[in-house]
Amino acid sequence: MEVNRGNDEILAVIKELTEMLNAPELKSLRRALNVWTKNLMQKHMQDAKTIEKINQIDDIFGDFNMVEAVYENWGDAYRQEGEAKLLVRQLTRRFGPLPKWAQTRVSKAKSEQLEKWADAIFDASNLTEVIGAPKSSVRK
C-alpha cells in the first residue's frame, strides 16, 4: 500500500486483507495492521475532515464500506482542490496576480462552478467577467 498507484489499488489491498484477516487467531495481526493502515491513510489524506473520518473507523478491516466512502469523498475533494489550483494558475497567467478575494472565491467554489469559470477565461477581458466582482465591504 505504501507504493500504490492510486486509491483503487489501496482499496483493493484493504478489501483483500479484510477477507484474509477474519480468522480469530489473526486478531493481533489485524489490530496491528489496522493501526498501520490508518496511519498510512492519514499520511495520504492530509485534510482535517478526512482524517477525522478515518479516526472514527474502529476497524479498517471490519468496515470496508466506510473505508470506501472515505476514499471516494477524499478523491472528490482532492480533485476539486486540483481544479481550483489550476484555475488560479490560469487566471493569474491571463489577468496577473489575483487579489485575495478572488483566491478565496476560487478556493471555496464547487467543481461545477470551477468548470464554468475555466471556460469563461477564453472570452473574458478581465477577472470580474470570469468570477464576478468582489463583494462590497460597505456596511449600512
Number of C-alpha atoms within 10 A of each C-alpha: 15 9 7 10 9 10 16 13 13 19 16 13 13 20 19 12 15 17 11 12 18 13 9 8 9 12 12 11 10 22 16 11 17 19 14 12 19 19 15 13 20 18 11 13 18 12 13 10 12 18 19 11 14 22 14 11 17 13 19 25 23 17 13 16 12 16 21 19 12 19 20 14 12 20 15 12 16 15 13 19 18 14 20 24 15 14 21 20 14 14 22 15 11 15 13 12 13 15 11 9 12 18 17 11 13 20 18 13 16 14 18 10 14 21 14 12 21 19 13 15 19 10 9 15 12 14 20 11 13 18 20 12 11 12 7 6 6 5 4 3
